[in-house]
Amino acid sequence: MRIALVGLGGMGTTHYLNYLHIPDAQVVAAVGQSEQDRARAAQWGLPLYATLTELCAAEQADLADICAPTFLHKPLALEAIRHGLHVITEKPAALSLADAQEMYEAADRAGVQLYVAQVLQFTREVETLHQVIADGRYGKPLDACFERADGLPRRDPEALGALMEALTMTGVAMALVNISRPASGAEHMLSHYWEMDSIARGENPNHHGIQVGVATPVIARFFELLADELPEGTGALCPPHAEIEALLRRGGAPASPVEIGIGRDLFRSSLLEGHTVRPRYSILRFALERGRLEEVADAITEELYG
């Protein structure tokens, strides 16, 4: 396999060094324009080109490995596909679902393979975690915590222990896979939005965890109202909002933004603008791309505030 390496930064370096240990894989040329790219290409003895098109005109390559910034993934992948190359691209695939779909559709039409380097699923740590969950040796991961939720308001030691164990194990799992995204989704964006509003008005915000708690069933409503648009199987990953609210109340926590003093106008604005808090793809951005963000935001606001 003859590989064109696109981008010679930190990730490009990691990929290059790993290719040295893969039989029948050879990096034959690179694409880059910075001084660092030129220095590393010279160090590794690789011809360096300014564009993939220039590389393909001068070299024989089978695959383009894209290790450039995320906003370049789509144009570089499409350029590689036009030249008949298979493509590996770093994660995330693109900045939007629509861009990622366009990349895959182009690869299908060209008869080439497009692979996003979601490699953590192949690590030994993740394989072990998967086995532990699949065989049920410890039961469902959160059952011990949920079953003891009624003891949290009275600070029952077993309930507190189960909660702390669940939090700790969640942290360990994220450390093993080296990503915090599963524990920092759209509900955190809403909480940050509310916090920034409080600070801008010179007030102390609610505790971040409390706000994330009440925002979670709000985001669950997004999944429910967008069920007809979601990719197959996605909706099943999110519990019903009523189940989340019931669990929060069993634990003695507020379950609605109304209960923690979030006003109607602020709440609606956070649903419409929360996706701007950080460049992370979420159900809020999904609703925006589908042209349904305002519709869903209005429906949820009306349900909670009347």
Helices and strands as residue ranges (DSSP letters): E 2-6, H 10-19, E 26-31, H 35-44, E 48-49, H 52-58, E 63-66, G 70-72, H 73-82, E 86-89, H 97-110, E 114-116, G 119-122, H 124-135, H 143-147, G 149-151, H 157-177, G 181-183, H 186-200, H 208-225, G 235-237, H 241-250, G 257-260, H 264-273, G 274-276, H 283-289, H 293-305
